Amino acid sequence: MSNEPVILATRGLVKEFAVGGRRHTMYQLLRARLAGGTEPPTRRRALDDINIEVRTGETIGIIGDNGAGKTTLLKTIAGLYAPTRGRIERRGEVALLAGLGVGMLDELSVAGNIRLYGALCGLSRQTIKERFDDIVHWAELAGFVAAELRTLSTGMRARLAFAITMHIDSELILMDEAFSTGDKRFQEKCDRFFQDSRTPRRTTLVATHRLDFVREFCERTLWLHGGRQAAFSATGEVLGRYLAFVPG
């Protein structure tokens, strides 16, 4: 893997957001000064000096507590957020999967949602048509093609959404908590998919709390803590440090 070209790199990446989404009023500033305090902060740093290089074909895990910066990092890499400082170097087409199944409609049938969500994921009409049966088969929904989405269980909906995203052809896939919904069977099917579909052409970054998945499928892992890069190295080493750090 070390000889593969770099498909993604971040150099001194910093991302800040305005606190509260608006400027402080003159009253708030004066009250803070009269109370003997400092002026209230106007910016919150969500990412602070992130430096990573990812090579083509790698599967990279991203771990950390809620609020550590995982989602912000993926959205910044995808171009939804502009970096405050630093830069991102990227090659090839990028697909961000944030909130698996977001965009599917309860009132539409399974067939209708395959076409709708497939389009939202960037699949062409021809691709959806050619792979329609494969999607239904993987999702185990052969008897539910005409059923409205609202009649399906959480696990069935999760399988349907993931079955569609499996056909995204982008070189760089960013997955944000893609396994947080669904039942145990769904997670097992996802694991088998990753086991059977490893390809030197596709690179995947997966933000997840599922450490078992990270341990089995990710060559390297990035640990974020409070927006900072706590570690980025071989998965076994990073997980060892993370588990020693996390209380309990």
Stockholm file with secondary structure:
# STOCKHOLM 1.0

chainA/1-248         MSNEPVILATRGLVKEFAVGGRRHTMYQLLRARLAGGTEPPTRRRALDDINIEVRTGETIGIIGDNGAGKTTLLKTIAGLYAPTRGRIERRGEVALLAGLGVGMLDELSVAGNIRLYGALCGLSRQTIKERFDDIVHWAELAGFVAAELRTLSTGMRARLAFAITMHIDSELILMDEAFSTGDKRFQEKCDRFFQDSRTPRRTTLVATHRLDFVREFCERTLWLHGGRQAAFSATGEVLGRYLAFVPG
#=GR chainA/1-248 SS CTTSCEEEEEEEEEEEEEGGGSCCCHHHHHHHHHTTCCCCCCEEEEEEEEEEEEETTCEEEEECSTTSSHHHHHHHHHTSSCCSEEEEEECSCEEEEESTTTTCCTTSBHHHHHHHHHHHTTCCHHHHHHHHHHHHHHTTCTTCTTSBGGGSCHHHHHHHHHHHHTTCCCSEEEEESTTSSSCHHHHHHHHHHHHHCCCTTCEEEEECSCHHHHHHHCSEEEEEETTEEEEEEEHHHHHHHHHHHSCC
#=GC SS_cons         CTTSCEEEEEEEEEEEEEGGGSCCCHHHHHHHHHTTCCCCCCEEEEEEEEEEEEETTCEEEEECSTTSSHHHHHHHHHTSSCCSEEEEEECSCEEEEESTTTTCCTTSBHHHHHHHHHHHTTCCHHHHHHHHHHHHHHTTCTTCTTSBGGGSCHHHHHHHHHHHHTTCCCSEEEEESTTSSSCHHHHHHHHHHHHHCCCTTCEEEEECSCHHHHHHHCSEEEEEETTEEEEEEEHHHHHHHHHHHSCC
//
